[in-house]
């Protein structure tokens, strides 16, 4: 769900500093607990072609997401260029990485779409459609890996004490899907239920301004419901988006397997590695820190330690560089290209003037 509360530029700088500090801590931890000679030996043992393949998988991951968003955009805004959608996707990846719970990506994408000439309603529809499809495909992907792979490595995860985390991550994702289905099928019931929860939280003094939350949730639910109506009327878009999202997740979840083989290791199937990576993604995705810092590394190490053996420290570092720090670096580069085009990063007031006020016109309703 899009959260349109934009952070100040100063807040983003702080988050970038936190990410940089986390990277330094990761390196220090690696070289303290693994001898420098062992780290260098592990890096030298990695086939560079496999690492390049990992980079290509990340590039493919971005391309698939761009294609998913562009599929919707093109149907509503035919003059949109794919290269602009791709640029917007990278910017979304950048802000997802540097904001807690990836909350900053979609608001920034909506802003930059407007700067690229895309009407707000069109941009929001494309972004929300991608969000809805992604959540459903991720949950179905997790169900598949849990059912198919459970017989193969369920006992192994139980012995490591990791199975509760798997079920928690799966349970949270399932609740998200139930919530989305509730909006799609029983919107009024869902609104009443959430209003009841807000009233209860207000009575026990957890929420101080209940009306503010009611207005915000009602607005977000209406947007999601409108998007479900849009998708129901455009089945070919759903099919194409599902295929692209499945490919996107497969590329992302396969990066660890490429690293595994790049170190010359054997003995673990692609299904097992993808399943473990899916579990890490599920568990870490709801940690309210930029890039789920700490939780992602610990989760990765916990699931893959036995698989990678002595290479676990280096593999964790490389995986994190590929999936977290690379999007930040590439995103900063794309931000500079937009600056050269005269598109500056927005201030808090920019977002208020260009997003909040326009959103209140219910422009999103006009495209359904």
ABEGO torsion letter per residue (X at the ends): XBBABBBBAAAAAAAAAAAAAAAAAAAAAAAAABBAAAAAAAAAABBAAAAAAAAAAAAAAAAAAAAAAAAAAAAABAABBAAAAAAAAAAAAAAAAABBGGAAAAAAAAAAAAAAGBBAAAAAAAAAAAAAAAAAAAAAAAAAAAAAAAAAAAAAAAAAGAAAAAAAAAAAAAAAAAAAAAAAABAAAAAAAAAAAAAAAAAAGABABAAAAAAAAAAAAAAAAAAAAAAAABAAAAAAAAAAAAAAAAAAAAAAAAAAAAAGBBGBBAAAAAAAAAAAAAAAAABBBBGGBGAAAAAAAAAAAAAAEAAAAAAAAAAAAAAAAAAAAAAAAAAAAAAAAGBBBBBAAAAAAAAAAAAAAGAAAAAX
